Amino acid sequence: MNIYILIIIADAILSYFPQFRHHEVARFIRKAANYTLDPIRKLLPEDLPIDISPIIVIVLINILMKLW
């Protein structure tokens, strides 16, 4: 789970560098992160000024890790 949290953080950082968007590693990170981020994004209002879905997913993962 910690590795997946790092993938989500890497995806958030890479979103600030559009020149790497087509790089193979960046596409893999985006695809892996979107697996959990997309369902959360669908639940959030579209007019938010920033994307808080990575924060929500990381908090949920941490809660699940504490429960196990």
Secondary structure in CASP SS format (residue, H / E / C, confidence):
PFRMAT SS
TARGET T0000
AUTHOR 0000-0000-0000
METHOD secondary structure of the structure
MODEL  1
M C 1.00
N H 1.00
I H 1.00
Y H 1.00
I H 1.00
L H 1.00
I H 1.00
I H 1.00
I H 1.00
A H 1.00
D H 1.00
A H 1.00
I H 1.00
L H 1.00
S C 1.00
Y C 1.00
F C 1.00
P H 1.00
Q H 1.00
F H 1.00
R C 1.00
H C 1.00
H C 1.00
E H 1.00
V H 1.00
A H 1.00
R H 1.00
F H 1.00
I H 1.00
R H 1.00
K H 1.00
A H 1.00
A H 1.00
N H 1.00
Y H 1.00
T H 1.00
L H 1.00
D H 1.00
P H 1.00
I H 1.00
R H 1.00
K H 1.00
L H 1.00
L C 1.00
P C 1.00
E C 1.00
D C 1.00
L C 1.00
P C 1.00
I C 1.00
D C 1.00
I C 1.00
S H 1.00
P H 1.00
I H 1.00
I H 1.00
V H 1.00
I H 1.00
V H 1.00
L H 1.00
I H 1.00
N H 1.00
I H 1.00
L H 1.00
M H 1.00
K H 1.00
L H 1.00
W C 1.00
END
